Amino acid sequence: MNQFYDNTETGKAKQPRTLRNINNLPCQYEATAKGWVTASLLAKIIDKFNDEIAGTGRHILLLLDQAGSHMPLAERKWSNIT
């Protein structure tokens, strides 16, 4: 079964000029100081994804490398993500 979930784009601007007249963006947009995915932003994204997965009763395996923003998440536990 293939199922797609909303992706999240990151950038520096809180309201980028290129997205000014777009009302229905097909993804989530988040702004950070340097346009990077920070540990807190990644945790927010994974928490939202876990909530979506929990509603389906499925469990998934999430693989992360050793990037700096991933390391604080190593000890976190989610209900449907291993």
mmCIF file of the C-alpha atoms, coordinates in Angstrom:
data_MODEL
# 
_entry.id   MODEL 
# 
loop_
_atom_site.group_PDB 
_atom_site.id 
_atom_site.type_symbol 
_atom_site.label_atom_id 
_atom_site.label_alt_id 
_atom_site.label_comp_id 
_atom_site.label_asym_id 
_atom_site.label_entity_id 
_atom_site.label_seq_id 
_atom_site.pdbx_PDB_ins_code 
_atom_site.Cartn_x 
_atom_site.Cartn_y 
_atom_site.Cartn_z 
_atom_site.occupancy 
_atom_site.B_iso_or_equiv 
_atom_site.pdbx_formal_charge 
_atom_site.auth_seq_id 
_atom_site.auth_comp_id 
_atom_site.auth_asym_id 
_atom_site.auth_atom_id 
_atom_site.pdbx_PDB_model_num 
ATOM 1  C CA . MET A 1 1  ? 0.000  0.000  0.000  1.00 0.00 ? 1  MET A CA 1 
ATOM 2  C CA . ASN A 1 2  ? 1.485  3.333  -1.040 1.00 0.00 ? 2  ASN A CA 1 
ATOM 3  C CA . GLN A 1 3  ? 0.499  6.392  0.888  1.00 0.00 ? 3  GLN A CA 1 
ATOM 4  C CA . PHE A 1 4  ? 1.967  9.874  0.646  1.00 0.00 ? 4  PHE A CA 1 
ATOM 5  C CA . TYR A 1 5  ? 2.163  12.495 3.375  1.00 0.00 ? 5  TYR A CA 1 
ATOM 6  C CA . ASP A 1 6  ? 2.742  16.223 3.188  1.00 0.00 ? 6  ASP A CA 1 
ATOM 7  C CA . ASN A 1 7  ? 6.367  17.201 2.976  1.00 0.00 ? 7  ASN A CA 1 
ATOM 8  C CA . THR A 1 8  ? 7.837  20.218 4.738  1.00 0.00 ? 8  THR A CA 1 
ATOM 9  C CA . GLU A 1 9  ? 9.955  22.844 2.988  1.00 0.00 ? 9  GLU A CA 1 
ATOM 10 C CA . THR A 1 10 ? 12.246 25.147 4.949  1.00 0.00 ? 10 THR A CA 1 
ATOM 11 C CA . GLY A 1 11 ? 13.577 28.592 4.164  1.00 0.00 ? 11 GLY A CA 1 
ATOM 12 C CA . LYS A 1 12 ? 14.803 31.800 5.784  1.00 0.00 ? 12 LYS A CA 1 
ATOM 13 C CA . ALA A 1 13 ? 11.877 34.114 5.017  1.00 0.00 ? 13 ALA A CA 1 
ATOM 14 C CA . LYS A 1 14 ? 8.723  33.858 7.130  1.00 0.00 ? 14 LYS A CA 1 
ATOM 15 C CA . GLN A 1 15 ? 6.659  34.840 4.093  1.00 0.00 ? 15 GLN A CA 1 
ATOM 16 C CA . PRO A 1 16 ? 8.720  34.400 0.919  1.00 0.00 ? 16 PRO A CA 1 
ATOM 17 C CA . ARG A 1 17 ? 7.895  36.651 -2.022 1.00 0.00 ? 17 ARG A CA 1 
ATOM 18 C CA . THR A 1 18 ? 7.719  33.651 -4.355 1.00 0.00 ? 18 THR A CA 1 
ATOM 19 C CA . LEU A 1 19 ? 4.826  32.214 -2.317 1.00 0.00 ? 19 LEU A CA 1 
ATOM 20 C CA . ARG A 1 20 ? 2.981  35.517 -1.819 1.00 0.00 ? 20 ARG A CA 1 
ATOM 21 C CA . ASN A 1 21 ? 0.026  34.811 -4.141 1.00 0.00 ? 21 ASN A CA 1 
ATOM 22 C CA . ILE A 1 22 ? -0.215 31.076 -3.518 1.00 0.00 ? 22 ILE A CA 1 
ATOM 23 C CA . ASN A 1 23 ? -3.157 30.164 -1.300 1.00 0.00 ? 23 ASN A CA 1 
ATOM 24 C CA . ASN A 1 24 ? -2.999 26.364 -1.423 1.00 0.00 ? 24 ASN A CA 1 
ATOM 25 C CA . LEU A 1 25 ? 0.620  25.311 -1.087 1.00 0.00 ? 25 LEU A CA 1 
ATOM 26 C CA . PRO A 1 26 ? 0.900  21.518 -1.620 1.00 0.00 ? 26 PRO A CA 1 
ATOM 27 C CA . CYS A 1 27 ? 3.324  21.234 1.323  1.00 0.00 ? 27 CYS A CA 1 
ATOM 28 C CA . GLN A 1 28 ? 4.088  22.761 4.708  1.00 0.00 ? 28 GLN A CA 1 
ATOM 29 C CA . TYR A 1 29 ? 6.493  25.707 4.811  1.00 0.00 ? 29 TYR A CA 1 
ATOM 30 C CA . GLU A 1 30 ? 8.591  26.518 7.882  1.00 0.00 ? 30 GLU A CA 1 
ATOM 31 C CA . ALA A 1 31 ? 11.076 29.359 8.335  1.00 0.00 ? 31 ALA A CA 1 
ATOM 32 C CA . THR A 1 32 ? 14.258 29.132 10.409 1.00 0.00 ? 32 THR A CA 1 
ATOM 33 C CA . ALA A 1 33 ? 17.069 31.640 10.887 1.00 0.00 ? 33 ALA A CA 1 
ATOM 34 C CA . LYS A 1 34 ? 19.408 29.927 8.418  1.00 0.00 ? 34 LYS A CA 1 
ATOM 35 C CA . GLY A 1 35 ? 16.838 27.944 6.446  1.00 0.00 ? 35 GLY A CA 1 
ATOM 36 C CA . TRP A 1 36 ? 18.008 24.676 7.990  1.00 0.00 ? 36 TRP A CA 1 
ATOM 37 C CA . VAL A 1 37 ? 16.015 21.905 9.593  1.00 0.00 ? 37 VAL A CA 1 
ATOM 38 C CA . THR A 1 38 ? 16.756 22.339 13.278 1.00 0.00 ? 38 THR A CA 1 
ATOM 39 C CA . ALA A 1 39 ? 16.289 19.696 15.979 1.00 0.00 ? 39 ALA A CA 1 
ATOM 40 C CA . SER A 1 40 ? 13.116 21.368 17.261 1.00 0.00 ? 40 SER A CA 1 
ATOM 41 C CA . LEU A 1 41 ? 11.672 21.684 13.743 1.00 0.00 ? 41 LEU A CA 1 
ATOM 42 C CA . LEU A 1 42 ? 12.458 18.048 12.960 1.00 0.00 ? 42 LEU A CA 1 
ATOM 43 C CA . ALA A 1 43 ? 10.818 16.966 16.224 1.00 0.00 ? 43 ALA A CA 1 
ATOM 44 C CA . LYS A 1 44 ? 7.710  18.976 15.305 1.00 0.00 ? 44 LYS A CA 1 
ATOM 45 C CA . ILE A 1 45 ? 7.595  17.346 11.849 1.00 0.00 ? 45 ILE A CA 1 
ATOM 46 C CA . ILE A 1 46 ? 8.043  13.831 13.245 1.00 0.00 ? 46 ILE A CA 1 
ATOM 47 C CA . ASP A 1 47 ? 5.430  14.433 15.985 1.00 0.00 ? 47 ASP A CA 1 
ATOM 48 C CA . LYS A 1 48 ? 2.906  15.473 13.341 1.00 0.00 ? 48 LYS A CA 1 
ATOM 49 C CA . PHE A 1 49 ? 3.816  12.480 11.181 1.00 0.00 ? 49 PHE A CA 1 
ATOM 50 C CA . ASN A 1 50 ? 3.462  10.122 14.163 1.00 0.00 ? 50 ASN A CA 1 
ATOM 51 C CA . ASP A 1 51 ? -0.029 11.488 14.850 1.00 0.00 ? 51 ASP A CA 1 
ATOM 52 C CA . GLU A 1 52 ? -1.017 10.849 11.221 1.00 0.00 ? 52 GLU A CA 1 
ATOM 53 C CA . ILE A 1 53 ? 0.392  7.307  11.327 1.00 0.00 ? 53 ILE A CA 1 
ATOM 54 C CA . ALA A 1 54 ? -1.265 6.552  14.677 1.00 0.00 ? 54 ALA A CA 1 
ATOM 55 C CA . GLY A 1 55 ? -4.659 7.206  13.108 1.00 0.00 ? 55 GLY A CA 1 
ATOM 56 C CA . THR A 1 56 ? -4.051 4.422  10.588 1.00 0.00 ? 56 THR A CA 1 
ATOM 57 C CA . GLY A 1 57 ? -2.822 1.854  13.113 1.00 0.00 ? 57 GLY A CA 1 
ATOM 58 C CA . ARG A 1 58 ? 0.416  1.359  11.177 1.00 0.00 ? 58 ARG A CA 1 
ATOM 59 C CA . HIS A 1 59 ? 3.975  1.248  12.505 1.00 0.00 ? 59 HIS A CA 1 
ATOM 60 C CA . ILE A 1 60 ? 7.018  2.438  10.574 1.00 0.00 ? 60 ILE A CA 1 
ATOM 61 C CA . LEU A 1 61 ? 10.791 2.328  10.853 1.00 0.00 ? 61 LEU A CA 1 
ATOM 62 C CA . LEU A 1 62 ? 12.473 5.734  10.549 1.00 0.00 ? 62 LEU A CA 1 
ATOM 63 C CA . LEU A 1 63 ? 16.187 5.789  9.736  1.00 0.00 ? 63 LEU A CA 1 
ATOM 64 C CA . LEU A 1 64 ? 18.184 8.933  10.561 1.00 0.00 ? 64 LEU A CA 1 
ATOM 65 C CA . ASP A 1 65 ? 21.872 9.621  10.057 1.00 0.00 ? 65 ASP A CA 1 
ATOM 66 C CA . GLN A 1 66 ? 24.117 11.316 12.619 1.00 0.00 ? 66 GLN A CA 1 
ATOM 67 C CA . ALA A 1 67 ? 23.455 14.898 11.558 1.00 0.00 ? 67 ALA A CA 1 
ATOM 68 C CA . GLY A 1 68 ? 23.514 17.386 14.428 1.00 0.00 ? 68 GLY A CA 1 
ATOM 69 C CA . SER A 1 69 ? 19.781 18.055 14.254 1.00 0.00 ? 69 SER A CA 1 
ATOM 70 C CA . HIS A 1 70 ? 19.010 14.333 14.426 1.00 0.00 ? 70 HIS A CA 1 
ATOM 71 C CA . MET A 1 71 ? 20.995 13.494 17.543 1.00 0.00 ? 71 MET A CA 1 
ATOM 72 C CA . PRO A 1 72 ? 18.594 15.023 20.147 1.00 0.00 ? 72 PRO A CA 1 
ATOM 73 C CA . LEU A 1 73 ? 15.867 12.801 18.694 1.00 0.00 ? 73 LEU A CA 1 
ATOM 74 C CA . ALA A 1 74 ? 17.781 9.562  19.314 1.00 0.00 ? 74 ALA A CA 1 
ATOM 75 C CA . GLU A 1 75 ? 16.300 9.137  22.804 1.00 0.00 ? 75 GLU A CA 1 
ATOM 76 C CA . ARG A 1 76 ? 12.729 10.193 21.968 1.00 0.00 ? 76 ARG A CA 1 
ATOM 77 C CA . LYS A 1 77 ? 9.987  7.592  21.757 1.00 0.00 ? 77 LYS A CA 1 
ATOM 78 C CA . TRP A 1 78 ? 6.963  7.765  19.494 1.00 0.00 ? 78 TRP A CA 1 
ATOM 79 C CA . SER A 1 79 ? 3.953  5.476  19.576 1.00 0.00 ? 79 SER A CA 1 
ATOM 80 C CA . ASN A 1 80 ? 4.078  4.356  15.938 1.00 0.00 ? 80 ASN A CA 1 
ATOM 81 C CA . ILE A 1 81 ? 7.628  5.169  14.848 1.00 0.00 ? 81 ILE A CA 1 
ATOM 82 C CA . THR A 1 82 ? 10.551 2.952  15.739 1.00 0.00 ? 82 THR A CA 1 
# 
